[in-house]
Amino acid sequence: MSKARHVSETPATQFLKQHKVAFTEHPYDYVDHGGAAESARQLQVDPHIVVKTLIMEDEDARPLVVLMHGDREVSTKNLARQAGLKKVVPCKPEVAQRHSGYQVGGTSPFGTRKRMPVWVEATVLECPRIYINGGRRGYLVSLDPRVLVALLDAKSVSVALE
């Protein structure tokens, strides 16, 4: 049996511990542009329960967080409509990093530099457990998805594209 790798704390894990959230750590070998599919493959879990953290912005360049299944894409048009915005577009990587405080590929919705509204695909909340970035490339944490609503005030939307 291989020994579990220790991962040092991140703002995300500090936030989770501060709020007494039970989570498990899942380090993996980060691959550039591998995304949720690659982490799911390495961790041997369904990519549907690996949740991507996407930093986007509205028509006034105000940032927002979108949490989506690893095997789905976001309809920004539907998101804008459901969120009551004129338009939503992904942030450029350097802008996303400035808003979140995390390197792209290691973005967590927990412990972000700026407080941002969080939108979560409704079916993510139906999963018994999800894997989500723990604040570093190559590091996911597994937890109960209800934490997203309880701690981040995440609002449920139906914006997934197949």
VEXNU-535090 format. One record per residue (C-alpha): x, y, z. Coordinates in pm, whole numbers, plus 50000, padded with zeros to 5 digits. Layout:
# VEXNU-535090
XYZ/...
***
This chain:
# VEXNU-535090
500005000050000/501435034049909/501905060250177/499595090250144/501365121850034/501165150750276/499935183350126/500655215850306/497775238450398/496195262350150/493775291050209/491035266250104/491955239650362/492385266350630/488875279050547/487425243750563/489145235950895/488085269451041/484455260450956/484885224751088/484155208450752/485015171550719/487055165650403/489585140950266/492695150550067/493415136349722/496755146649569/497445136549208/500065144348945/499005177048783/499005177048402/498775210048211/495335212848048/494375178648189/491465193248379/488855173848569/489075144048332/492745138548413/492335142248789/489315118748780/491335093248580/494235094048825/491995092749132/489795066148969/486545085049022/483735095048785/484545129048624/480905138648691/481645141349067/484835161649010/483705197849025/485475225348831/485835259848985/485535285948710/486085323248760/483945343748523/482825379848504/479685398848419/479165428148180/480675452048437/483765429848488/482505419248833/483845384448912/481745354248998/482415317549064/480755289248872/480945253448997/480335227248729/480615189748683/483975179748538/482345163448237/480125193148147/480555228148008/478795260048119/476235277647902/477245313547977/474085325847803/471855305248035/473965315048336/473595352148258/469825348148219/469395327948542/471705351148738/469895382448614/472945395348425/473355408748071/476335386547993/478855363348153/482275354748010/485265335148143/487995356848295/491445357248140/493755335048352/495675364348502/492415382048595/490965350248745/494125346148952/493925381949077/490295377149188/490675342749346/494235343849473/494765309349318/496765298149018/494525286648730/494345248748752/494415251449131/491405273949191/489215265549487/485935282849573/487015282349940/489285308950085/489315331449780/491065365049794/487835383649708/484355373849818/482455366049499/478945353449428/478965315649373/476715297349128/476555259349135/475045235548880/471945221749057/472815185148995/476185189449173/474195193549495/472535159649434/475855140949446/476505123049777/480115135149770/482155157049536/485845162149458/486795198849427/490055217849409/491785222549743/493695253849644/496695239949460/497385223049128/497305185349171/495205185949487/491495178749529/489455175649846/486375153849879/483405166650078/479645168850106/478355192949835/475885208950079/478925227450219/478835248749902/475445263049997/476065264350371/479445282050362/479585299550025/475895308149989/476085291449646/472985296849433/471685267649230/471415271248851/470805247648557/473405258148301/475205225948205/475825217147844/476205180347758/
***
